[in-house]
Amino acid sequence: MNAKPLHVVFGAGQIGPRLARQLLAKGCAVRVVRRGSAAPPEGAELRSGDATDPAFAAEAATGAAAIYHVMNPGEYSVKAWGELCPKYMDAMIAAASRSGARLVTLDNLYMHGRGGTMPMNESTPVAPISPKGEIRAREAAKLFAAHERGDVRAVSGRASDFYGPGGVGTHFGEMLWKRVLAGQSAQVLVNPDIVHSFHYTEDVAAGLAALGTGPDDATGRWWMLPVGPALTPRQMIAEFGRALGRDVPTEQMPGWLLGLASLFVPLLRELKEMGYQWEQPFVADDSAFRAKFGVAPTTVADGARATVEWAKAAFGTR
């Protein structure tokens, strides 16, 4: 009897544990690699260490059929991204080259700038207009240059802003849920009436698992991961309200208050450069992915219900 193929997931934040569970359900052996020692999903093994160390990353990926890079710096800043994102990518390319594994990376849409004509898809040009977008563009170019040289077999999945279980660092994270679960309004930092694509965390994980276990002709390019219909933040919060069984009013944080808060909260200052995504519709098209892999996104109603249950457990009054 053949041993199960080993799939190694680097990163255990919003997506890593969900990806590990998806791969386990597909019958893969799974190793989760993270800096800390928190237990991985049941059935997966854990390897703890620093993935910016090429020697450690290569050792952790020994025997892998596929490697998944779903790591992000812990700090959302240009400084941290500029320092760590290249180290992560270099280590992942080297590890995949050494093991002969397929390399699957998770990326966002920052490198596409305003996106040109909506919706955005695999033909949308790379045209970053922010420092974080420029960093993402450089690392994506590095990945596919390595593929063209034959150093690795690479494929990337891209997604817009997340919502869903585990989405702590999102527009629908702790700040919003603590207010909502206390019976208050949902307060958002962005224009609540701009149409925007939100990728459900479980769909992102399912899409990456499909990229890692799918046919070889899927490599050498990037794919828009499965995504539901674009909604405004107000419409998304209304879906959460339906799942809660009550109306949840939505309000935008006043500009003066946001400006004051940003003096003390570095994250809010860092978000400013991404404000262009909320000046006009920002819509993703996953039709190519659906046609290739047959993976459809979760309905918004089901995603909202699961998000509410997660939020109650994570942020509700104990």
C-alpha positions in Angstrom: 0.0 0.0 0.0 1.4 3.4 -1.0 2.1 6.0 1.7 -0.1 9.1 1.7 1.5 12.0 -0.1 2.9 14.6 2.3 1.6 18.1 2.1 3.5 20.7 4.2 1.6 23.9 5.2 3.9 26.8 6.2 1.8 29.2 8.4 -0.9 28.7 11.0 -2.8 32.0 11.0 -6.2 32.6 9.4 -5.8 30.1 6.6 -3.2 27.5 7.6 -5.3 25.4 10.0 -8.3 25.4 7.6 -6.0 24.4 4.7 -4.6 21.5 6.8 -8.1 20.2 7.5 -9.0 20.4 3.9 -5.9 18.4 2.9 -6.5 15.8 5.6 -10.1 15.4 4.3 -8.5 14.7 0.8 -6.5 11.8 2.3 -3.1 13.6 2.4 -0.6 13.4 5.2 -0.2 16.9 6.5 2.6 18.7 8.4 2.0 22.2 9.7 5.0 24.4 10.1 4.8 27.4 12.4 6.9 29.5 14.7 4.9 28.7 17.8 4.1 25.3 19.4 0.2 25.5 19.4 -1.2 22.1 18.4 -2.1 21.6 14.7 -5.5 20.2 13.6 -6.1 16.6 14.7 -4.4 14.2 12.3 -1.6 16.7 11.3 1.9 16.8 12.6 3.7 19.9 13.9 7.1 21.3 13.1 8.1 24.5 15.0 10.7 26.9 13.8 11.6 30.0 11.9 10.6 29.7 8.2 12.9 32.6 7.2 15.8 30.2 7.9 16.3 28.4 4.6 18.0 25.4 6.3 15.0 24.9 8.7 12.5 25.4 5.9 14.2 22.8 3.7 14.4 20.3 6.6 10.7 20.9 7.5 9.7 20.3 3.8 11.6 17.0 3.4 9.6 14.4 1.6 6.8 16.9 0.6 4.7 16.4 -2.5 3.4 19.9 -2.1 4.4 22.9 -0.1 1.9 25.7 0.8 3.2 29.2 1.6 0.4 30.9 3.6 2.6 33.0 5.9 2.3 36.7 6.5 4.4 38.9 8.8 2.8 39.3 12.2 3.0 43.1 11.8 0.9 44.8 9.0 3.5 47.3 8.0 5.6 48.2 4.9 8.7 47.8 7.0 7.8 44.3 8.2 6.6 43.2 4.8 9.7 44.6 3.0 11.9 42.7 5.4 10.1 39.4 5.8 8.2 38.7 2.6 11.4 38.2 0.5 12.8 35.9 3.2 9.7 33.8 3.2 9.6 33.5 -0.6 13.3 32.8 -0.9 13.1 30.0 1.7 10.0 28.5 0.1 11.5 28.4 -3.4 14.7 26.8 -2.0 12.7 24.2 0.0 10.5 23.3 -3.0 13.5 23.1 -5.3 15.3 20.8 -3.0 12.3 18.5 -2.3 10.9 18.6 -5.8 7.5 19.6 -4.3 4.9 21.7 -6.0 4.9 25.2 -4.4 1.5 26.8 -3.8 1.4 30.3 -2.5 -1.5 32.5 -1.2 -1.5 36.1 -2.3 -3.7 39.1 -2.3 -4.8 41.6 -5.0 -2.6 44.5 -3.8 -0.3 44.2 -6.8 -3.2 44.9 -9.2 -3.7 48.5 -7.9 -7.1 49.8 -8.8 -7.7 46.8 -11.0 -8.6 48.7 -14.2 -11.8 47.5 -15.6 -13.9 45.4 -13.1 -14.2 42.6 -12.4 -10.6 41.6 -11.8 -9.4 38.2 -13.1 -6.3 36.4 -14.3 -5.9 38.9 -17.1 -5.8 42.0 -14.9 -2.4 43.6 -15.2 0.0 44.0 -12.4 0.0 47.7 -11.6 0.7 48.4 -8.0 0.0 51.9 -6.6 1.0 51.2 -3.0 4.3 50.2 -1.3 2.7 46.9 -0.1 1.5 46.2 -3.6 5.0 46.8 -4.9 6.3 44.3 -2.4 3.7 41.7 -3.5 4.4 42.3 -7.1 8.2 41.7 -6.7 7.7 38.5 -4.8 5.2 37.1 -7.3 7.6 37.9 -10.2 10.4 36.1 -8.3 8.1 33.0 -7.8 7.2 32.7 -11.5 10.7 33.5 -12.7 11.8 30.5 -10.6 9.1 28.4 -12.3 10.2 29.5 -15.8 13.8 28.5 -15.0 12.6 25.1 -13.9 13.7 25.6 -10.3 10.2 24.9 -9.0 6.7 24.0 -10.1 4.7 27.0 -8.8 1.1 28.1 -8.7 -0.5 30.9 -6.8 -4.0 31.6 -5.5 -5.1 35.2 -5.0 -7.9 36.6 -2.9 -9.4 39.9 -1.8 -10.3 40.8 1.8 -11.3 37.8 4.0 -14.4 37.2 6.1 -15.3 34.0 8.0 -14.1 31.8 10.8 -10.6 32.7 11.9 -10.8 36.1 10.3 -9.3 38.0 13.2 -7.3 40.5 11.1 -10.1 41.5 8.8 -12.7 44.2 8.5 -15.0 41.7 10.2 -12.7 41.0 13.1 -12.6 41.7 16.8 -13.3 45.4 16.7 -16.6 44.9 14.9 -17.7 41.8 16.7 -17.2 43.0 20.3 -19.6 45.8 19.5 -22.1 43.7 17.6 -22.2 41.0 20.2 -22.8 43.6 22.9 -25.9 44.8 21.0 -24.3 47.9 19.5 -23.9 48.9 15.9 -21.3 47.5 13.6 -18.6 50.1 13.1 -16.4 49.9 10.0 -13.3 51.9 8.9 -14.3 52.1 5.2 -17.1 53.3 3.1 -19.9 50.9 3.9 -21.7 51.4 0.6 -18.9 50.4 -1.9 -19.3 47.0 -3.6 -16.4 44.8 -2.7 -15.4 41.1 -3.1 -14.9 39.3 0.2 -13.3 35.9 0.1 -14.6 33.4 2.7 -11.8 31.8 4.7 -12.9 28.2 4.2 -13.2 28.9 0.4 -9.7 30.2 0.3 -8.4 27.0 2.1 -10.5 24.8 -0.3 -9.1 26.7 -3.3 -5.5 26.3 -2.2 -6.0 22.6 -1.5 -7.4 22.2 -5.1 -4.3 24.0 -6.4 -2.0 21.7 -4.5 -3.7 18.4 -5.5 -4.9 19.4 -9.0 -3.3 18.6 -12.4 0.2 19.7 -13.3 -1.1 22.0 -16.1 -2.6 24.3 -13.4 0.9 25.4 -12.4 3.0 28.2 -13.8 0.3 30.9 -13.3 -2.0 32.4 -10.7 -5.7 31.8 -10.1 -8.5 33.9 -8.5 -9.7 31.8 -5.6 -13.4 30.9 -5.2 -15.4 33.9 -4.2 -19.1 34.7 -3.8 -21.0 37.7 -5.2 -19.5 41.1 -4.3 -21.4 43.0 -1.6 -21.1 46.2 0.2 -19.9 46.1 3.9 -23.4 47.2 4.9 -24.9 44.2 2.9 -22.5 41.8 4.5 -23.3 43.0 8.0 -27.0 42.7 7.2 -26.3 39.0 6.4 -24.6 38.7 9.8 -27.7 40.3 11.3 -29.9 37.7 9.7 -27.8 35.0 11.1 -28.0 36.6 14.6 -31.8 37.0 14.2 -31.8 40.8 14.6 -31.0 44.0 12.7 -27.5 45.2 13.0 -27.0 48.9 12.1 -23.8 49.8 10.2 -21.9 53.0 10.7 -18.6 54.3 9.4 -16.1 55.5 12.0 -16.0 59.3 11.7 -12.9 60.6 10.0 -11.8 62.7 12.9 -12.0 59.7 15.2 -10.1 57.5 12.8 -7.4 60.2 12.5 -7.1 60.5 16.2 -7.0 56.7 16.7 -4.4 56.3 14.0 -2.0 58.4 16.2 -2.0 55.6 18.7 -2.8 52.5 16.6 -0.1 51.9 14.0 -2.3 49.4 12.1 -4.8 52.2 11.3 -2.0 54.3 9.8 -0.9 51.4 7.7 -4.4 50.9 6.3 -4.5 54.4 4.8 -2.5 53.4 1.7 -5.1 50.8 0.9 -8.0 53.3 0.9 -8.1 53.3 -2.9 -9.8 49.9 -2.7 -12.8 51.6 -1.1 -13.2 54.5 -3.5 -14.9 52.5 -6.3 -16.1 48.9 -6.7 -13.4 46.3 -6.1 -14.7 43.0 -7.6 -13.1 39.7 -8.2 -14.0 37.1 -10.9 -13.4 33.4 -10.1 -15.0 31.9 -13.3 -11.7 30.5 -14.6 -11.1 28.7 -11.3 -14.6 27.3 -11.2 -14.3 26.0 -14.7 -10.9 24.3 -14.1 -11.4 22.8 -10.6 -15.2 22.7 -10.1 -14.9 24.3 -6.7 -17.8 26.7 -6.0 -17.8 29.3 -3.2 -19.9 28.9 0.0 -23.2 30.8 -0.1 -23.1 34.2 1.7 -25.9 33.0 4.0 -24.0 29.9 5.0 -20.8 31.8 5.4 -22.5 34.5 7.5 -23.9 31.8 9.8 -20.5 30.1 10.3 -18.9 33.5 10.9 -21.4 34.4 13.6 -20.9 31.1 15.4 -17.1 31.6 15.3 -17.4 35.2 16.5 -19.6 34.2 19.4 -17.0 31.6 20.5 -14.1 34.0 19.9 -15.4 37.3 21.1 -18.7 36.7 23.0 -19.1 37.3 26.7 -17.9 34.3 28.6 
